[in-house]
Amino acid sequence: MSVYTDELVAALTDAGYPAPHAPDTDPNVLAWSSDGTVPHIHLDDTGRVRVHTAARLDAEFTLGPQRQSAADWVALLHPCLASPVAAATGTAIAEPASVVQRSAALVWLEPDFDSHGTYAVYTDNARIRVSDKIGIATATDLFGTAIGHQLGVTPSVLSLLQSAHLGTVMINADLAYASAVQWSRMWLPAISFRDTRGFMERAAIRFGGHEKPAQPSVPDARFRDFHAPTIQLAAGGSNTTSTFADASSVAFVVLRNARRRHLADGHHVSGR
């Protein structure tokens, strides 16, 4: 069993959930069925937690010092966890007694085309499935709602990035910076993200006659497991360049325009 098992089980039972158990097939799983099928929660010794209520990942986060508690996460995940557990056990589960908000900053809304849904990704490397849709509707369905406010999915945070390789995506432009990715000896413009402390800031450096993005400097060891996403922008024409600097310049223009549109719209995101 994980060292965090007792904390998570206590948080679940304190919130009115039936006590889960570990099936014989996997001691790192907490389940409400004898065979360990969904709904279930997987923990490992690093404190990493993965929550499954269907044939997909509903949430992934880490417990430990300087992170949100297990009790916070049980309250945050109540909208997706309570109904499947109640159906599996026949136990009614009450609403959380208090409102909990995400303490980490929202980075972007990440589409998952395999399961046709969208995840909110945060600066502590947590991700939560927020919608069974992909696209702008993902965000607009959450704007102005209690759960959207709890998860930080608000029009004041999210900006449209319309030229992404994945199509229109939603980003936190305050955490974004222009970057580039290499493909077939060429550079493609991209948008990368940093923590609010700025430790994910990258610079272009020359090494061996070729330009490469520098490795991120992470002075705070508590955040070493944060892997900021990188969004490749649509390639083609002048967007494919021979240097990192040229490609990141294209990305800078795209990001600047996204920020300007966001301010011009008064933080109201639309499909225009």
Disulfide bonds with the S-S distance in Angstrom:
none
